[in-house]
């Protein structure tokens, strides 16, 4: 059983996944996998530079800020980079999944629907939080401007669309209690796996 966990930037997907992890459920982060591929795969490095039209690895590692500035303002470039990276992330996920020994696994991905990864999942959780809180979290965490965060938000589908496509929703505002909700989802998935066994 595969559970996809998604939500807009700054919604708190990672906090939610930490709780699932404490329950013994392994979590695959699509963002981390994508980052590793973009940093270490020499053919990908060449192709990213070719798409960008310049060397984004001048200091020996990917200048993520420069890449973000390029792709989040040009939907064609964003599509090209995504179509390069997503298939490799999916392959990495499948290999990782083979090594897990748990009732179900989680793929955490900001763009679960946009990337097509949602088609690989049996169930999907969307994490939501008020826009203002999300902006504050990301500005504080990534030390980037509100405008840069808004560029990224504009390139993701909105919460309403995500919720329609999801089996569960976790509200992760400052005053929300996420643990009971996660325990409920976990219990439901375990029960479903047992029914199917």
C-alpha positions in Angstrom: 0.0 0.0 0.0 1.3 3.4 -1.0 0.2 6.6 0.7 1.0 9.9 -1.0 1.4 13.0 1.3 1.1 16.3 -0.5 0.3 19.9 0.1 1.5 23.4 -0.9 4.9 24.7 0.0 4.9 25.5 3.8 1.8 23.5 4.6 3.7 21.3 7.0 4.0 18.0 5.0 7.3 17.2 6.7 5.9 17.6 10.2 3.0 15.3 9.3 5.4 12.7 7.8 7.5 12.8 11.0 4.5 11.6 13.0 3.9 8.8 10.5 7.6 7.9 10.8 7.2 7.6 14.6 4.4 5.2 13.9 6.9 3.0 12.0 5.9 4.1 8.5 8.9 4.8 6.2 8.8 8.1 4.3 10.3 8.7 0.9 10.8 12.4 0.2 10.5 13.1 -3.5 12.0 16.6 -3.0 15.1 15.1 -1.3 15.5 12.4 -4.0 15.1 15.1 -6.8 17.8 17.2 -5.1 20.2 14.3 -4.9 19.7 13.5 -8.6 20.2 17.1 -9.6 23.4 17.3 -7.5 25.0 14.0 -8.4 23.9 12.7 -11.8 26.4 14.0 -14.3 24.1 13.6 -17.3 21.3 15.4 -15.5 23.7 18.2 -14.5 24.7 18.6 -18.2 21.0 18.6 -19.3 20.0 21.1 -16.7 22.7 23.5 -17.8 21.6 23.0 -21.4 17.9 23.8 -20.5 19.0 26.8 -18.4 21.3 28.0 -21.2 24.1 28.6 -18.6 26.2 26.9 -16.0 24.1 26.6 -12.8 26.9 24.6 -11.1 29.7 27.2 -11.1 30.6 26.7 -7.5 30.6 22.9 -7.8 26.9 22.5 -6.7 23.6 23.5 -8.1 22.6 27.2 -7.5 19.1 26.4 -6.4 18.1 30.1 -6.1 19.1 30.8 -9.7 17.3 27.7 -11.0 14.1 28.6 -9.0 14.2 32.1 -10.4 14.5 30.7 -13.9 11.9 27.9 -13.8 9.2 29.5 -11.6 8.9 32.4 -14.0 8.9 30.3 -17.2 6.5 27.4 -17.4 8.3 25.8 -20.4 11.6 25.6 -18.5 9.7 24.2 -15.5 8.1 21.5 -17.7 11.5 20.6 -19.2 13.2 20.3 -15.9 10.3 18.3 -14.4 10.1 15.9 -17.3 13.8 15.2 -16.8 13.7 14.7 -13.0 10.3 13.0 -12.3 10.9 9.7 -14.1 14.2 9.3 -12.1 12.5 10.1 -8.8 9.8 7.5 -9.5 12.5 4.9 -10.3 14.3 5.8 -7.1 11.1 5.4 -5.1 10.4 2.0 -6.6 13.9 0.7 -5.6 13.5 2.3 -2.1 10.1 0.7 -1.6 11.5 -2.8 -2.3 13.8 -2.4 0.7 11.0 -1.5 3.1 9.3 -3.9 5.5 6.2 -2.1 6.8 2.4 -2.4 6.2 2.6 0.6 3.9 5.0 3.3 2.7 4.7 7.1 2.2 5.8 9.3 -0.7 6.0 12.9 0.4 5.8 15.2 -2.6 4.8 18.9 -3.0 3.8 18.3 -6.6 2.3 14.8 -6.2 -0.5 15.5 -8.7 1.4 17.7 -11.1 4.2 15.2 -11.5 1.9 12.2 -12.1 3.2 10.4 -8.9 -0.4 10.4 -7.6 -1.2 7.7 -10.1 1.3 5.4 -8.3 -0.5 5.9 -4.9 -3.4 3.9 -3.4 -4.4 6.7 -1.0 -3.6 10.4 -0.8 -3.4 12.9 2.1 -3.4 16.6 1.5 -2.0 18.9 4.2 -3.4 22.4 4.3 -2.6 25.5 6.2 -3.6 29.2 5.9 -1.6 31.1 3.2 -0.2 33.6 5.6 1.2 30.9 7.9 2.7 29.1 4.9 4.4 32.2 3.7 5.8 33.0 7.1 7.1 29.4 7.6 8.9 29.3 4.2 10.3 32.8 4.4 11.7 31.9 7.9 12.9 28.4 6.9 14.4 29.1 3.4 15.5 32.7 4.0 13.8 33.8 0.7 11.4 36.6 -0.1 7.6 36.4 0.1 7.6 37.1 -3.6 9.8 34.0 -4.3 7.4 31.9 -2.2 4.4 33.3 -4.1 6.1 32.3 -7.4 6.3 28.7 -6.2 2.7 28.7 -4.9 1.5 30.0 -8.3 3.2 27.1 -10.0 1.4 24.5 -7.8 -2.3 23.5 -8.0 -4.4 25.0 -5.2 -5.7 23.4 -2.1 -9.2 23.1 -3.4 -8.1 21.1 -6.4 -5.8 18.9 -4.2 -8.6 18.2 -1.7 -11.0 17.0 -4.4 -8.4 14.5 -5.5 -7.5 13.3 -2.0 -8.8 10.6 0.4 -7.8 12.5 3.6 -7.2 16.1 4.5 -5.0 17.2 7.5 -5.4 20.8 8.6 -2.1 22.0 9.9 -2.6 25.5 11.2 -0.8 26.7 14.4 -3.8 25.7 16.6 -4.7 22.4 14.9 -4.1 19.1 16.6 -2.5 16.9 13.8 -1.6 13.8 15.9 -5.2 12.5 16.5 -6.0 13.0 12.8 -2.8 11.2 11.7 -3.6 8.3 14.2 -7.1 8.1 12.7 -5.7 7.9 9.1 -3.1 5.4 10.1 -5.7 3.2 11.8 -8.0 3.3 8.8 -5.2 2.3 6.4 -4.1 -0.6 8.7 -7.7 -1.8 9.0 -8.0 -1.7 5.2 -4.8 -3.6 4.7 -6.0 -6.3 7.2 -9.4 -6.5 5.4 -7.6 -7.0 2.1 -5.1 -9.6 3.5 
